[in-house]
Amino acid sequence: MATTLTAPTSLVSELRSRGVPDARADATSRAVYSSDASLYRVQPAAVVFPRHLDEVLTTLEVCRNRGIPFTPRGAGTSIAGNAIGSGVVIDFSRHLNRVLEFDVEARTAIVEPGAVHATLQKVALANGLRFGPDPSTHSRCTVGGMIGNNACGSRALAYGRTADNVTQLDVVTGSGARLHLGADGTPSTPETDALRSLVSAELGTIRTELGRFGRQVSGYSLEHLLPERGFDLRRMLVGSEGTLAVVLQAGVRLVADAPYKTLVVLGFENIGDAGDAVPAVLPFRPTACEGLDSRIVEVVRSRKGPQAVPELPGGAAWLFVEISGDDALEVADRAARVSRIDAARHSRIIGDIRQAAALWRIREDGGGLAGRSPAGVPAHAGWEDAAVPPETLGNYLRDFDNLLLTHSLTGFPFGHFGDGCVHVRLDFPFHREDGTAAFRAFLTDAAALVSRYGGSLSGEHGDGRAR
Ligand SMILES: Cc1cc2nc3c(=O)[nH]c(=O)nc-3n(C[C@H](O)[C@H](O)[C@H](O)COP(=O)(O)OP(=O)(O)OC[C@H]3O[C@@H](n4cnc5c(N)ncnc54)[C@H](O)[C@@H]3O)c2cc1C
């Protein structure tokens, strides 16, 4: 655990005297904010709940003057320790959580960073629109946190990652500069000029190493700063996890919510075969293509009863493929063609909306359901969202299963297979004395494996402390 960087009471007194009334350093607040949804625990020096942007700016100024780090925070659903820090945690979700503007014609909205995804989605859906990225935590995660992590979800396959859906950002950088980043480009400041120089000096590396496939979410997305992409700092900041700038306000793009949707479930003998089939599914332009296997389905059956799982086609692993569009006949035709792809041994088109919803619920609850191994041992995050280019997914999954055997670990891989992103919870032996050494050894080998496939340590949760 990191040590506290400053005497909390004097910090809080200064914040309060400078017009930030809800600044706290009591033991309860610091304990509550010492964790997010990750394995990590770091006690902050103080927690601030700003009611206005002025209070955010004052807090950041106090932190800069005192040399204290700060961590912006939304709902704290980060899994890699992204939303914890030893300095001041700024909770945007309590007060700065409104949808400020909504433009149906332009299909855009302006939100405060603490606006919950579901709040924005409710307004959007009432107008036949939706915010494209949809993390499983959509009922509580905030748009600021999604921007921090470049969050994705099942339908990012069709509608893009958060980085693809941000139209403007109002930010304050680490040195305190305010920037408005919109469609009209990036203003020239000493910091942005330095970034331009960095990119000019590293064009070859950035062009060949970064942005190679959609879910290369680890690290800073410097590819958005390439000259041919118009030095788009707005998109580059998405995924920087609050380490470069704090988002004060965001403009987001909304997309039309397709009126017709059909779920096609394809069955395979094993999870590797399901991965192999992804390249055959993608030409049908699915809005989602999610993979899971019988291990998760068995957990649902045993915990919730057989009625919780609608009839699935044969096989021991499945792809859930959502086909959507504006024309009912065209959607039905495309779904029928997906159900007949050679790569799938079995298939079923789910016409009943309730059955489709029940199946999606199994997929969405996957992270929670996988929280215990088949032997009933707790299974943890820590290596839970690596991604590889989708065309290599089948072989990666087979090698990953072998790696689990080598390390005597169990887990059920599932996730956004259309994007090559694999979720898993593993029964790391933290109860043993050598538990953290075993954790480190597995992570090192898993990182080597994913890099052999040209993949990314994180495909949507971000790097946080874990990566
Ligand atoms: C069970 C489970 C399932 C999940 N499923 C998915 C999934 O399907 N897809 C997916 O993409 N993710 C998923 N996640 C991860 C997580 O929910 C998302 O990344 C989510 O968008 C984080 O939002 P939040 O509001 O909780 O952000 P937080 O966790 O609070 O913060 C996220 C990051 O953003 C930064 N941040 C917050 N506010 C600001 C701001 N105003 N300015 C700058 N930076 C800021 C934080 O410092 C942090 O680095 C899942 C997590 C869990 C626990």
The ligand as an SDF file (V2000), in Angstrom:
LIG
                    3D

 53 58  0  0  0  0  0  0  0  0999 V2000
  -18.1580   -6.8360  -14.0130 C   0  0  0  0  0  0  0  0  0  0  0  0
  -17.5050   -5.8040  -14.9120 C   0  0  0  0  0  0  0  0  0  0  0  0
  -17.7700   -5.8520  -16.2820 C   0  0  0  0  0  0  0  0  0  0  0  0
  -17.1570   -4.9090  -17.1300 C   0  0  0  0  0  0  0  0  0  0  0  0
  -17.4550   -4.9740  -18.4690 N   0  0  0  0  0  0  0  0  0  0  0  0
  -16.8890   -4.0940  -19.2960 C   0  0  0  0  0  0  0  0  0  0  0  0
  -17.2050   -4.1390  -20.6980 C   0  0  0  0  0  0  0  0  0  0  0  0
  -18.0220   -4.9350  -21.1770 O   0  0  0  0  0  0  0  0  0  0  0  0
  -16.5690   -3.2490  -21.5010 N   0  0  0  0  0  0  0  0  0  0  0  0
  -15.6930   -2.3260  -21.0090 C   0  0  0  0  0  0  0  0  0  0  0  0
  -15.1480   -1.5590  -21.7880 O   0  0  0  0  0  0  0  0  0  0  0  0
  -15.4090   -2.2540  -19.6970 N   0  0  0  0  0  0  0  0  0  0  0  0
  -15.9830   -3.0980  -18.8350 C   0  0  0  0  0  0  0  0  0  0  0  0
  -15.6980   -3.0220  -17.4960 N   0  0  0  0  0  0  0  0  0  0  0  0
  -14.7330   -2.0040  -17.0110 C   0  0  0  0  0  0  0  0  0  0  0  0
  -15.3910   -0.6700  -16.5710 C   0  0  0  0  0  0  0  0  0  0  0  0
  -16.7070   -0.8940  -16.1290 O   0  0  0  0  0  0  0  0  0  0  0  0
  -15.4100    0.3670  -17.7030 C   0  0  0  0  0  0  0  0  0  0  0  0
  -14.1040    0.7120  -18.1060 O   0  0  0  0  0  0  0  0  0  0  0  0
  -16.1580    1.6590  -17.3160 C   0  0  0  0  0  0  0  0  0  0  0  0
  -16.3030    2.4730  -18.4400 O   0  0  0  0  0  0  0  0  0  0  0  0
  -15.4760    2.4630  -16.2240 C   0  0  0  0  0  0  0  0  0  0  0  0
  -16.3360    3.5310  -15.8580 O   0  0  0  0  0  0  0  0  0  0  0  0
  -16.3610    4.1400  -14.3870 P   0  0  0  0  0  0  0  0  0  0  0  0
  -17.3070    5.2710  -14.3540 O   0  0  0  0  0  0  0  0  0  0  0  0
  -16.5540    3.0740  -13.3920 O   0  0  0  0  0  0  0  0  0  0  0  0
  -14.8650    4.7100  -14.3240 O   0  0  0  0  0  0  0  0  0  0  0  0
  -13.7770    4.6320  -13.1660 P   0  0  0  0  0  0  0  0  0  0  0  0
  -13.4470    3.2050  -12.9010 O   0  0  0  0  0  0  0  0  0  0  0  0
  -14.1800    5.4540  -12.0240 O   0  0  0  0  0  0  0  0  0  0  0  0
  -12.5570    5.3430  -13.9040 O   0  0  0  0  0  0  0  0  0  0  0  0
  -12.0270    4.8060  -15.0850 C   0  0  0  0  0  0  0  0  0  0  0  0
  -10.7900    5.5890  -15.5180 C   0  0  0  0  0  0  0  0  0  0  0  0
  -11.2180    6.8450  -16.0080 O   0  0  0  0  0  0  0  0  0  0  0  0
  -10.5680    7.8810  -15.3150 C   0  0  0  0  0  0  0  0  0  0  0  0
  -11.5290    8.9790  -15.2060 N   0  0  0  0  0  0  0  0  0  0  0  0
  -12.7120    8.9980  -14.5530 C   0  0  0  0  0  0  0  0  0  0  0  0
  -13.2850   10.2070  -14.6680 N   0  0  0  0  0  0  0  0  0  0  0  0
  -12.4490   10.9660  -15.4160 C   0  0  0  0  0  0  0  0  0  0  0  0
  -12.4570   12.3110  -15.8590 C   0  0  0  0  0  0  0  0  0  0  0  0
  -13.4560   13.1540  -15.5650 N   0  0  0  0  0  0  0  0  0  0  0  0
  -11.3920   12.7630  -16.5870 N   0  0  0  0  0  0  0  0  0  0  0  0
  -10.3590   11.9460  -16.8950 C   0  0  0  0  0  0  0  0  0  0  0  0
  -10.2950   10.6600  -16.5110 N   0  0  0  0  0  0  0  0  0  0  0  0
  -11.3270   10.1810  -15.7680 C   0  0  0  0  0  0  0  0  0  0  0  0
  -10.1650    7.2860  -13.9800 C   0  0  0  0  0  0  0  0  0  0  0  0
   -9.0670    7.9710  -13.3850 O   0  0  0  0  0  0  0  0  0  0  0  0
   -9.8070    5.8810  -14.3920 C   0  0  0  0  0  0  0  0  0  0  0  0
   -8.4930    5.8290  -14.9040 O   0  0  0  0  0  0  0  0  0  0  0  0
  -16.2850   -3.9310  -16.6130 C   0  0  0  0  0  0  0  0  0  0  0  0
  -16.0590   -3.8650  -15.2310 C   0  0  0  0  0  0  0  0  0  0  0  0
  -16.6560   -4.8030  -14.3830 C   0  0  0  0  0  0  0  0  0  0  0  0
  -16.3990   -4.7090  -12.9060 C   0  0  0  0  0  0  0  0  0  0  0  0
  1  2  1  0
  2  3  1  0
  2 52  2  0
  3  4  2  0
  4  5  1  0
  4 50  1  0
  5  6  2  0
  6  7  1  0
  6 13  1  0
  7  8  2  0
  7  9  1  0
  9 10  1  0
 10 11  2  0
 10 12  1  0
 12 13  2  0
 13 14  1  0
 14 15  1  0
 14 50  1  0
 15 16  1  0
 16 17  1  0
 16 18  1  0
 18 19  1  0
 18 20  1  0
 20 21  1  0
 20 22  1  0
 22 23  1  0
 23 24  1  0
 24 25  2  0
 24 26  1  0
 24 27  1  0
 27 28  1  0
 28 29  2  0
 28 30  1  0
 28 31  1  0
 31 32  1  0
 32 33  1  0
 33 34  1  0
 33 48  1  0
 34 35  1  0
 35 36  1  0
 35 46  1  0
 36 37  1  0
 36 45  1  0
 37 38  2  0
 38 39  1  0
 39 40  1  0
 39 45  2  0
 40 41  1  0
 40 42  2  0
 42 43  1  0
 43 44  2  0
 44 45  1  0
 46 47  1  0
 46 48  1  0
 48 49  1  0
 50 51  2  0
 51 52  1  0
 52 53  1  0
M  END
$$$$
